[in-house]
Structure formats: C-alpha cells, structure tokens
Amino acid sequence: MAECMFNLIINSGVARLTLDRPEARNAIPVAQWRPLGEAAREAEAGGAMVLVLQGGGSAFCAGADLKDFPAMHRDPAAAAEFRQAMRDGIEAFAALAIPTVALIGGPCFGAGVALAMACDLRFAGAQARFAITPAKYGISYPQEDVARLVRLVGPGQAARLLLGAGTIDAAEAMRIGLVDGGIDKAEPFIAATLASSQASIASLKRGIALAAGGRAQDEEQDRTFDTLIAGDELAAKLSALRPKR
C-alpha cells in the first residue's frame, strides 16, 4: 500500500489531522480511506479532547481519487469494496466521542464534502468552494451521505447541490447550513470544548446524534444524565462556586 497521506499531531488536547497530498488537491485513493479512519480513532485513543481535520496546501479535499475509477469498470465487487472502504473512513469521524471540526480553507468536492459533513462542525475560509458532482460523472452518492446532507441543508438545497452539481462559495454554504461559521470561529470553539467537561461533551454529542436521527428519548441518555447530576464533577464545581469564608 502507498505511504499514508495523513499527518496526525496531538498537542495540549487538540489532535490536528492533515490530509497531506496537495499535489492531488488531497484526493483520497481507495487504499487510503481505511487508514484515514484509523488515524481518527488514534487521535481519540491518544487522549485528544477535540479533533481538527484540515487539508494541506490550498485545498481541503477533492474527494475520491478519480484515477481509481477505471479499475472498477465492469467489476461490481471492486466498486463495492471502494464504497465500503470510503464508508469506514468517513463514519470513523462520526463515531468519535470527542468533538470533530473540519477546517475548510479551499476547494471541498465530492467525497470531501461527505467527510466534512461527518464532522460535528464545519468552518470555512473565504477561498472555500463546495460541489457534489456525481451526476456529472454518471454515478451516485452513498445514501448515508445523502441523508447527512438532507439533515444539514434540507431536501431542496440537497437537490440543488446533488442534481445541479454546481459549485457554491463559503458564504452560500453558510447561508444554507452546510457550513457553521467562518474559519475565525474555529479556535474559540476549540478552546471552549477544552475548558468543558469531557463526560458532558460525550453525552451531549451522543444526544445530538440521536436527535438528528429522530430519537427524542433514550434510556442510556437518561442514565447518563442521572449519573452526571449525582457525580463528583458537578459537586466539585458547585463547591468551587461557594464563597470562601
């Protein structure tokens, strides 16, 4: 397998995972999707409290590497393997208990958009551009990614992006809900998560995911709520708020 195209650095609780193939606008080959997921899991296992995903060079991610596609011609098994490898890499980000942030400083296309959508928040710079272009190539988009797109922007805007295959800028992406803020908003959010209770964040993140899937009640969330209310961390924080004699 080719050398891994991802760089992971963990410092002071922040894991920065960089897509490092700038000569190809950080397009991700088939063989690199599972290592991408492994890098995300390594960040959490390594003690990071927040994961930041970013692109090396001027692009965030051009999506899947089109050079891999000819090998799938008339080979449904190879196509299915590509789809599953891509799914493993993308869903690794959604499955993390720690907050995940996509910093999008440049072009973000195709599967790159799917990868960014798997993060909790997306912050984009002025040079960011977004497009989901499978219709231009005569292919489809994985249903998990279509569902995530519809949850973020609604069915009308999802149809506009998928069926029209047009490119939008950062301001438009923010207006329709694909992006959550300018890139300058990222560091304040990261600092706030580092200062917060990690147990609370893990529970709240799980609750958001359940709500996005239509779940308004969950017994495990109830148990966690009760445990945290009765736990030592809250007691210590309340004690620290009491005036000292």
Phi, psi and omega per residue, in radians:
M1 nan 2.556 3.132
A2 -1.098 2.753 3.125
E3 -1.015 2.468 -3.096
C4 -1.039 2.356 -3.087
M5 -1.678 0.278 -3.080
F6 -2.070 2.413 3.055
N7 -1.998 2.221 -3.138
L8 -2.072 2.168 3.087
I9 -2.232 2.212 3.104
I10 -1.968 2.165 -3.107
N11 -2.572 2.191 3.081
S12 0.928 0.713 3.071
G13 1.505 -0.104 -3.117
V14 -1.899 2.143 3.042
A15 -1.703 2.201 3.077
R16 -1.970 2.003 -3.113
L17 -1.887 2.037 -3.058
T18 -1.900 2.248 2.967
L19 -1.349 1.986 -2.923
D20 -2.080 1.214 3.035
R21 -2.463 1.045 -2.986
P22 -1.098 -0.464 3.139
E23 -1.147 -0.334 3.102
A24 -2.033 0.406 -3.096
R25 0.920 0.606 3.081
N26 1.061 0.497 2.991
A27 -1.084 2.468 -3.014
I28 -1.840 2.025 3.096
P29 -1.220 2.842 -3.139
V30 -0.922 -0.770 -3.037
A31 -1.244 -0.126 -3.058
Q32 -1.802 -0.163 -3.070
W33 -1.166 -0.774 3.138
R34 -1.181 -0.730 3.027
P35 -1.024 -0.539 3.065
L36 -1.097 -0.795 3.088
G37 -1.094 -0.678 3.107
E38 -1.108 -0.658 3.117
A39 -1.144 -0.683 3.100
A40 -1.099 -0.788 3.126
R41 -1.166 -0.604 3.103
E42 -1.098 -0.643 3.122
A43 -1.055 -0.812 3.133
E44 -1.165 -0.777 3.140
A45 -1.120 -0.464 -3.123
G46 -1.442 0.099 3.054
G47 1.669 0.118 3.120
A48 -1.150 2.527 3.084
M49 -1.794 -0.182 3.049
V50 -2.714 2.509 3.129
L51 -2.004 2.226 3.101
V52 -1.938 2.139 3.113
L53 -1.829 2.259 -3.097
Q54 -2.547 2.866 3.122
G55 -1.813 2.471 3.039
G56 -1.417 2.529 -3.103
G57 1.398 -2.662 -3.015
S58 -1.529 -0.253 -3.087
A59 -1.883 2.708 2.951
F60 -1.427 -1.127 3.108
C61 -2.870 2.218 3.110
A62 -1.420 0.022 3.124
G63 1.710 -2.668 3.092
A64 -1.241 2.641 -3.125
D65 -1.350 2.005 -3.108
L66 -1.109 -0.361 3.136
K67 -1.146 -0.328 3.122
D68 -1.418 -0.318 -2.966
F69 -1.198 -0.672 3.133
P70 -0.982 -0.565 -3.130
A71 -1.185 -0.267 3.138
M72 -1.609 -0.071 -3.108
H73 -1.051 2.176 -3.141
R74 1.055 0.460 3.133
D75 -2.333 1.409 -3.114
P76 -1.004 -0.552 -3.141
A77 -1.150 -0.712 3.106
A78 -1.160 -0.674 3.104
A79 -1.119 -0.725 3.118
A80 -1.143 -0.661 3.105
E81 -1.128 -0.719 3.076
F82 -1.053 -0.833 -3.129
R83 -1.045 -0.752 -3.105
Q84 -1.234 -0.689 3.100
A85 -1.091 -0.755 3.106
M86 -1.093 -0.740 3.120
R87 -1.069 -0.761 3.139
D88 -1.045 -0.738 -3.130
G89 -1.176 -0.789 -3.089
I90 -1.207 -0.812 -3.059
E91 -1.218 -0.325 3.067
A92 -1.037 -0.614 -3.139
F93 -1.245 -0.757 -3.136
A94 -1.139 -0.481 -3.062
A95 -1.468 -0.195 -3.107
L96 -1.167 2.546 3.094
A97 -1.437 -0.304 -3.140
I98 -1.586 2.706 3.103
P99 -1.094 2.515 3.105
T100 -2.170 2.401 -3.065
V101 -2.264 2.259 3.019
A102 -1.742 2.121 3.049
L103 -1.735 1.958 -2.994
I104 -1.963 1.756 -3.082
G105 -1.691 -0.166 -3.084
G106 -2.687 -2.751 -3.081
P107 -0.942 2.413 3.140
C108 -2.437 1.836 -2.976
F109 -2.206 2.698 2.967
G110 0.933 -2.137 3.141
A111 -1.155 -0.324 3.038
G112 -1.130 -0.643 3.063
V113 -1.154 -0.727 3.104
A114 -1.045 -0.727 3.126
L115 -1.117 -0.783 3.121
A116 -1.108 -0.675 -3.126
M117 -1.170 -0.411 3.113
A118 -1.300 -0.252 3.068
C119 -1.413 2.782 -3.118
D120 -1.188 -0.685 -3.112
L121 -2.405 2.629 3.097
R122 -2.205 2.167 3.080
F123 -2.049 2.297 -3.014
A124 -2.165 2.488 3.061
G125 -1.546 3.037 -3.065
A126 -1.102 -0.463 -3.106
Q127 -1.553 0.007 -3.121
A128 -1.209 2.476 3.050
R129 -2.397 2.529 -3.063
F130 -2.255 2.397 3.044
A131 -2.730 2.463 3.056
I132 -2.098 1.861 -2.838
T133 -2.024 0.431 -3.127
P134 -1.029 -0.559 -3.119
A135 -1.092 -0.501 3.125
K136 -1.220 -0.429 -3.061
Y137 -1.845 0.034 3.135
G138 1.333 0.482 3.118
I139 -2.180 -3.104 -3.141
S140 -2.003 -2.987 -3.139
Y141 -2.206 2.375 -3.118
P142 -0.940 2.420 -3.035
Q143 -1.064 -0.605 3.103
E144 -1.036 -0.639 -3.126
D145 -1.342 -0.624 3.036
V146 -1.058 -0.779 3.141
A147 -1.073 -0.750 3.137
R148 -1.126 -0.703 3.115
L149 -1.107 -0.784 3.139
V150 -1.103 -0.684 3.104
R151 -1.093 -0.618 -3.089
L152 -1.375 -0.774 -2.957
V153 -2.067 -0.120 -3.105
G154 1.546 2.800 -3.055
P155 -1.143 -0.598 -3.128
G156 -1.141 -0.875 3.133
Q157 -1.189 -0.570 3.064
A158 -1.097 -0.730 3.090
A159 -1.095 -0.710 3.113
R160 -1.038 -0.785 -3.094
L161 -1.275 -0.744 -3.058
L162 -1.376 -0.812 -3.051
L163 -1.401 -0.665 3.115
G164 -1.413 -0.441 3.102
A165 0.975 0.483 -3.129
G166 -1.496 2.948 -3.140
T167 -1.775 2.373 3.066
I168 -2.135 2.714 3.141
D169 -1.608 -3.139 -3.062
A170 -1.105 -0.689 -3.122
A171 -1.115 -0.726 3.128
E172 -1.219 -0.680 3.102
A173 -1.067 -0.642 3.100
M174 -1.234 -0.680 -3.110
R175 -1.088 -0.670 -3.077
I176 -1.583 -0.097 3.068
G177 1.712 0.101 3.085
L178 -1.297 -0.525 3.129
V179 -2.071 2.536 -3.037
D180 -1.739 -0.177 3.139
G181 3.003 2.994 3.059
G182 -1.244 2.816 -3.049
I183 -1.120 -0.366 3.120
D184 -1.258 -0.252 3.136
K185 -1.479 -0.166 -3.027
A186 -1.189 -0.873 -3.048
E187 -1.103 -0.714 3.049
P188 -1.048 -0.668 3.097
F189 -1.140 -0.773 3.133
I190 -1.046 -0.790 3.141
A191 -1.077 -0.685 -3.131
A192 -1.153 -0.688 3.134
T193 -1.192 -0.634 3.124
L194 -1.142 -0.533 -3.110
A195 -1.497 -0.115 -3.063
S196 -1.687 2.958 3.094
S197 -1.211 2.173 -3.119
Q198 -1.225 -0.573 3.077
A199 -1.146 -0.715 3.097
S200 -1.111 -0.789 -3.115
I201 -1.068 -0.748 3.134
A202 -1.068 -0.749 3.137
S203 -1.188 -0.764 -3.132
L204 -1.133 -0.685 3.119
K205 -1.109 -0.741 3.100
R206 -1.104 -0.692 3.131
G207 -1.110 -0.693 3.095
I208 -1.083 -0.767 3.141
A209 -1.099 -0.723 3.108
L210 -1.107 -0.768 -3.134
A211 -1.122 -0.678 3.111
A212 -1.107 -0.488 3.087
G213 -1.562 0.102 3.074
G214 1.642 0.125 -3.128
R215 -1.593 2.110 3.120
A216 -1.770 -0.150 3.129
Q217 -2.574 2.501 -3.109
D218 -2.713 2.234 -3.069
E219 -1.141 -0.655 3.128
E220 -1.135 -0.688 3.072
Q221 -1.104 -0.668 3.092
D222 -1.080 -0.785 -3.138
R223 -1.111 -0.717 3.128
T224 -1.128 -0.735 3.086
F225 -0.969 -0.876 -3.110
D226 -1.097 -0.728 -3.118
T227 -1.115 -0.743 -3.109
L228 -1.227 -0.685 3.098
I229 -1.061 -0.673 -3.098
A230 -1.576 0.058 -2.986
G231 -1.508 3.013 -3.087
D232 -1.257 -0.536 -3.062
E233 -1.130 -0.801 3.102
L234 -1.089 -0.749 -3.135
A235 -1.041 -0.737 3.141
A236 -1.147 -0.710 -3.131
K237 -1.198 -0.676 3.092
L238 -1.166 -0.655 3.105
S239 -1.099 -0.663 -3.132
A240 -1.192 -0.390 -3.142
L241 -1.429 -0.302 -3.091
R242 -1.230 2.427 3.094
P243 -1.058 2.396 3.118
K244 -1.493 2.375 3.132
R245 -1.363 nan nan
